[in-house]
Amino acid sequence: MGSQKIAFFLESLEVGGAENVNLKLAGGFVDLGLQVDLVLVRARGSLLAKVPRGVKIVDLGTSLNASLPALAGYMRREKPAAMISALELANLIALVANKITGSRVRVVVQMTTTMSKIKRSVLKKRFYRALVSRIYPWASGIVSSSRGVADDFTRYTGIPANRVTTIYNPVITDYLLEQAKEAVGHPFFQRGQPPVIVALGRLTAAKDYPTLLRAYALVRKERSSRLMIIGEGEERSSLERLAAELGVEKNVAMPGFVENPFAILGKSAVYVLSSAWEGLPSTLIEALACGCQVVSTDCPHGPAEILAGGKYGCLVSVGDAVAMSAAILNVLDGYRCKPVPPAWLDQFKIDKVCHRYLDVLGVKDLVPWELP
């Protein structure tokens, strides 16, 4: 049968959406009885502690820009049956490494964000678009995290739409549902405190937290409430300054990385996604799974797909603080969207997603028992 091994290729395990997604996939494959290697350019990052049991870490001990020879060496030595890579430069390196080794590894590359929105100079944009258009067709499969990301990718690169498969991220796990039941020790959640509005994600420009802060300032004029933004990133200082300018800093908490955000989602009045763009916002799915009411921008791409066009949560225009504040106030005043059917959430569950990846990887025969 050849190699029994599936490999994942990532730069590191710093906190990020792609890293979380692939750790879940790796754990799901181990549960199916597969051998899994997690090949890291450098084995570092806070998510190292969350590598599932049974997943072998392979540390190339280099930098991403210099990782091509090391990855090619791994492929020659270990000959995995298939490899999944994530994020643009890592994808290109994985495909080139596979090409120069002449190996028969089935490399599947993931697209987790809107490629045309990546901020680069005009020259760099042209260079990377040319590289992707030329090299991504070498992949055995190209997986997008949402239909919107897939549409943007095909328009941007000219690669035919039939080369791209959309598979939603494996967001909902038994672990998430158990964690959501845990108590929250933060003062905002003590008995008798005002309702909490929560946001979750890196403090970065794509998340457009300034619009959320402006919306919250409008909400505070109407209703006593608190805002918690969970995450860390380069925008922290500017967001703290804006909160002070708006006069809401005493009612806004930015605790950074939180070990169990799901308990907070399960006990908040409303979850708000304020993003200017996304790939597939996992936090929106997590909020739904935790039973939280949601307000989201109708940004490219993902929210409209997740919320069925607004059926399961309120969609507002990107950058519209007034509309966002009105939607939040509606929820605080008791408005409820249609309950999310369990069948709708199934498409984001780990077992369903793993089976779809096995199809794209072409390695279902490696699973030691018959799949449903």
N, C-alpha and C positions, 0 to 999 in steps of 0.2 A: 504493500500500500504506500510505501515511501514514508516521509516524515509525518509524525503525528502532531506536530507543533504549530500553534498559531502565535505569531509575534505582533506586538504593538510597538510602534516607534514614536517617541515623544521627546521633546527637548529636555523637559524636567518635570517635576511634580509640584511646581508652584501652583497656588490656588488659581483655577481658571475653569471655564466651562468645558473645554475640550478635554482637559485632564480628568475632571470628574466623570464625564461621559465614558471615557475609555477605561477608567478603573472599574466602573460598573459593568461594562461589557466584558472586561477580563475576568471579573468574578463570576459573571454569568456563564462564560465558556468553561471555567473550572468546574462549576456546578454540573455542567453537561458531560463532564468526564474528559475534557480536552487538556492537553499540556499547553501552558501559556507562558511565554517570555515577555517581559516588559523591558524593552530596549530603550534606555535613556541616554541621551547625549551626555548628561551629567546627573548623577543620582542625588538630587537635592530638592528641597521644597517641603512645605508643611504637610503635603498630601502623602508623603512617604509613609507616614504612620497609618494611612488608610489603604495601603496596598492589600488586596484580599489574600487570605491564606491560600497557598497553593500556586500563587503567581511568582515566577522566578524573576528577580531583578537583574538585568544585565547593564552594567555601568560602562559606557564607552570612554568616559573620563576625558572628554575633550570639549570643544565649543561647537555650536551648531554649524558655523561657517566652515569648520575644519573636520566635520564628522563623516564626510563621504568615504574616505579610505577605511575608517573603523567600521562603518556600517556594512560596507562591501565585504570586509573580512568576516564579520558576523554571518552574513548571508552564505558565504562560501563554506564556512566552518559548520554552521548549525543546520543549514538547508531547511528552514521552516516551510511548511506546506503553503502558508499564506501569511501576509503581513498587512496590518491596518496602520496607516499613518494619519496624523492630524496636523493642521495648520500649514499654510502655503509653502514656506521654505522647507520644512521637514518633508512635505509631500514630494517636492521636486527632488530632494536628496535621495529619498527612498526609491523613486522611480529611476533615477540615474544610476544608483548603486546596483539595482536589479539588472539594468541594461548592461553595465560594464562587466558584471560578473558572469553574464550569460546564464544566470540561474533561471529556474522555472517557478520561482516564488510568485504566487498570485497576490499582487500588491493592490490593495483597495485604498483609495485616498478619500478623506473626508473633507467636506466644506461646511464649516460651522458658522460662517458669517457672510454678509453681503460683500462679494469681492470688489464690486465697483465703488464701494464706500470706503475702502481702506485708504487712509490719508497718506499720500506720497506726492513727490514732485511729479510734474508732467513727464519728465524724462524717465523716472523710475517706473511710473505707471505703464508707459509704453514698453519698457524693458520686461517687466514682470508679466504683462499681458501676453507678450510674444513668447516668453518662456512657457507659461501655462498652456497657451494654445498649441505649442509644439510638443510639450512633454507629457501633459496629462493624458492624451490619448494612448500612451504606453500602458496605462493602468488597466488591470483586469476589471476594475469597477470604480466608478466615481459616485460617492454617496453624499447627498445634500441633506441638511437637517430640516429643511422645509421646502415646500413647493416654490415659495417666493425666492429663496436662495438659489434654487435650481434654475428658475426662469432668468434671474439676474446673471447667473454664471454663463448660460448658453448665449444670452445677448452679448455679454462682455467679451467672451472668448471665441465665439463662433463654433464651438464644439457642439455637435448635434444633441438635441434634447434626449434622444433615445439612448445616449451613452450615460445618462445620469439617472440614478435611482434615489428617490426620496425615502428616507427612513427616519422617523422621529426619534429623538434621543431617549435612551432608557432612563427615565426620570423617576418613575414610581416603583419603589421597592418595599418589601415588608419592613426593612429597617427604618425607612422614612416614616411609615405609618406608626411604628412603635415609638419612634423618637418624638412624634407630634403629640403623644399623650403625656410626655414628661412635664414636670412643673417648671415654671420660669421664675428665677430669683430676682430679676431686675426690678427696681422700685416702680417703674412704670406699670407693672402688672400686679401690684398689690391691690388687695380688696379696696373698693371705694374710689379708685383712681379713674380719671377720664379715659375714654376709648383711645386706643392706640392705632395710628396709621403706620404701616410698615413698608419699607422698600428694602430690597436685597440685591446686591451686585457690586462689582468693583466701582470705586469712586473715580470714574473716567468719563471723558467727554461724551462717549456714545450713550451713556445712561441719562444724560441731560437732567441731572439732579437740581440745577438752578431753577428749572421750570417747576419741579416738585416743591422746592422751598417757597417759591412765589405763590404757588397754589395753596400750600399749607398756611402761609401768612393770611390769605383770604379766608380760609376755613376758620382760623383762630378768631377772626372778627365776629364769626357767627356762632361758633361752638367751642366749648372747652374740649381740648383734645391734646394728644401728644404725637410726635413723629419720631420714628426710629429708622435710621438708615444703616443697614448692616453691610459692612464691606470695608475694604481698604484700597487706597490708590492715590495717584498723583494729584487728584483734585481736592484732597481733604482741606488744605489751608484755604483755598478760595471759597469752598462751601461753608466753612466755619465763619469766614468773614461775611459772606452773604447772609447767613442766618442772623448774625449780629446786626447787620444793617437793616434787616427786616424786623428786628425786635423780637425774634422767636427763639433765640439761642437757648433760653432756659427751658424750653419745652421740646427741644430737639436733642436726641441722643445719637451719637455716631460711635458705637462701641468697637468698630473694626471687625476683625474675624471673630465669629461666634461658633463655638463647637457644635451646638445644636440649634440651628435657626428654625427647624421645623416646629419645635414647641412654641416658638414665638409666632410663627405663621398661624398655628392652630388657635392661638388665643388673642389675635389681633382683630380689630373691627373691620379693617379693609387693607388689602395689599395693593400697592400702586406701582405700576411699571411706567416710568416716565421716558423711556428710551427714545432716542432719535432714529436709531436703527438697531436691528438685531439679526441673528441667524434663526435660532429657535430659542426663545427665552425660557430656559428650564425653570427659573424661579416662578414663572406664571403658572406652569403646570404643577409645581410643588404646592403653590398656594391653593389651587383648586383641589388637589389631593388631600390637603389638610383642612378642607372645608371653609376656607376663607373667601369672603366676597372680594372681587377684584375690579380695579379700574386700570385701564391700560391705554397707552397711545396706540393708535392704529398705524404703527411704524412699519417700514419694510425691515425684516419680514418675520412672520410667525404669529403675532398676537391674534390677528383675524382668523387664522387657521385654528389656533388653539381654542379660541372662544366661539367658534362656529359663527363668525360674522357678527358677534355681539350678543348671541343668545345666552352665553354662560358668563358674561361679564361686560362691563361698560367700556366702549371704545371711544376715545376722544382724539382730536387732531394733535399732531406733534407740535410741541412748543406752546400750546394754548393753556396757560395757567388758569384762566377764568373758567374754561370748560372743565378742566381737571378738578378745580375746587368745587364746582357745582355737582359733578359726579360723586366726589367724595362725600359732600354734604347729603346727597340723596341716600347714600348707604348709611351714613350715621343717623339719618332720620328714619331708617327702617326699610328702605327700598331693597328688595331682594331679586336677583336675577333667577332665571329658571334653574332648578337643581341640575347638576351635571350627572348624566346617567353613567353607571359603572362601565357600560359597554364603550362609551366615548373615551373614558380614561384608559381602557385596556391597551389602546394603541401606543401608550407611553410607558407600558410596563416592561420590565426587564426581560421576561421570558419571550414575549412576542417579538421584541426588538432583536434579541439574540438569534431567533430562528430566521428572521429576515436577513440578518448579516450573514448567516451560514449559507443562505441561498446565493447571495452576491459573491461571497468568497468561493463558492463552489466546493465546499468541504464538508457537506452534511454526512458523507460516508465516514468521516473520522469519529463521529459521535458513536460511542460504544453500545448504544441502544437505539431502538426505533423512535424517531421523533413523531409527535402527533401531527 
